Amino acid sequence: MEKFIYTIEGLSVWVGRAFGWCILILTFSVSYEVFVRYALNAPTVWAFDMMVQMYGALFLMAGPYALAQDTHVRGDVLYRLFPVRWQARLDFILYLLFFFPGMMALFWYGMEIASDSWRYKEVSWNSPARIQIYFFKTLIPVAGFLLMLQGLAELARCWRAMKTGVWMKRLDDVRETEDMLMDVETPESPKT
């Protein structure tokens, strides 16, 4: 079961890292647009579409990564007070009742949207550049599929926690600065 969970998590982390480069492309395209617009008085026709598509791709494909890293926002006022087995039961039920139906809808309707977009060779109407967008609309069902796959790993993780009473360790990637600071041991104050 661990190999199954870590394989799916590894895929989610890899996809998240790969699409994380969209932020660099987004930053350079915005910087370039600001420079040519205000310094050279020669705005581009493609920059707005590029920004929307890069942000959309980053947002969609970061979902499985965030789920694999357990970084989605959680209202855990009471949840954190529960024993691990009850946390796992609650997560398991919520995944089945809410997460999977939502992700199946994202996948199903995303497939319809993407197939229509490919059939019409859809282009953007936001700018005169008329950039092709059917490639990016394909990411909608892909993100839905990857989220469902990561959801299966989360169900397996919950199942294991229900049996053992301990959450499995997640694959390490990046950490919040405040978490790193909390891990640093402070030297004991001198005794007087």
ChimeraX attribute file (.defattr): number of C-alpha atoms within 10 A of each C-alpha:
attribute: neighborCount
match mode: 1-to-1
recipient: residues
	/A:1	11
	/A:2	11
	/A:3	8
	/A:4	13
	/A:5	22
	/A:6	18
	/A:7	14
	/A:8	20
	/A:9	24
	/A:10	18
	/A:11	17
	/A:12	25
	/A:13	22
	/A:14	14
	/A:15	18
	/A:16	21
	/A:17	16
	/A:18	13
	/A:19	20
	/A:20	17
	/A:21	13
	/A:22	19
	/A:23	15
	/A:24	12
	/A:25	15
	/A:26	19
	/A:27	14
	/A:28	13
	/A:29	18
	/A:30	15
	/A:31	13
	/A:32	14
	/A:33	19
	/A:34	17
	/A:35	14
	/A:36	13
	/A:37	13
	/A:38	10
	/A:39	10
	/A:40	9
	/A:41	10
	/A:42	12
	/A:43	15
	/A:44	15
	/A:45	15
	/A:46	16
	/A:47	19
	/A:48	15
	/A:49	20
	/A:50	16
	/A:51	19
	/A:52	12
	/A:53	19
	/A:54	21
	/A:55	16
	/A:56	17
	/A:57	21
	/A:58	21
	/A:59	15
	/A:60	19
	/A:61	24
	/A:62	22
	/A:63	21
	/A:64	27
	/A:65	25
	/A:66	17
	/A:67	19
	/A:68	26
	/A:69	18
	/A:70	12
	/A:71	10
	/A:72	11
	/A:73	8
	/A:74	8
	/A:75	8
	/A:76	9
	/A:77	7
	/A:78	8
	/A:79	14
	/A:80	10
	/A:81	10
	/A:82	12
	/A:83	12
	/A:84	19
	/A:85	19
	/A:86	16
	/A:87	19
	/A:88	25
	/A:89	16
	/A:90	14
	/A:91	19
	/A:92	20
	/A:93	13
	/A:94	13
	/A:95	19
	/A:96	14
	/A:97	11
	/A:98	10
	/A:99	16
	/A:100	18
	/A:101	13
	/A:102	15
	/A:103	21
	/A:104	16
	/A:105	13
	/A:106	20
	/A:107	22
	/A:108	15
	/A:109	15
	/A:110	22
	/A:111	19
	/A:112	15
	/A:113	17
	/A:114	21
	/A:115	15
	/A:116	14
	/A:117	19
	/A:118	17
	/A:119	10
	/A:120	10
	/A:121	12
	/A:122	17
	/A:123	15
	/A:124	13
	/A:125	12
	/A:126	12
	/A:127	14
	/A:128	11
	/A:129	15
	/A:130	14
	/A:131	17
	/A:132	16
	/A:133	18
	/A:134	20
	/A:135	14
	/A:136	14
	/A:137	22
	/A:138	19
	/A:139	20
	/A:140	23
	/A:141	23
	/A:142	17
	/A:143	23
	/A:144	26
	/A:145	19
	/A:146	21
	/A:147	28
	/A:148	22
	/A:149	20
	/A:150	26
	/A:151	24
	/A:152	18
	/A:153	22
	/A:154	22
	/A:155	21
	/A:156	18
	/A:157	24
	/A:158	27
	/A:159	19
	/A:160	18
	/A:161	19
	/A:162	19
	/A:163	11
	/A:164	12
	/A:165	16
	/A:166	15
	/A:167	16
	/A:168	13
	/A:169	8
	/A:170	14
	/A:171	13
	/A:172	9
	/A:173	8
	/A:174	7
	/A:175	9
	/A:176	7
	/A:177	9
	/A:178	8
	/A:179	9
	/A:180	9
	/A:181	10
	/A:182	9
	/A:183	9
	/A:184	8
	/A:185	7
	/A:186	8
	/A:187	6
	/A:188	6
	/A:189	6
	/A:190	5
	/A:191	4
	/A:192	3
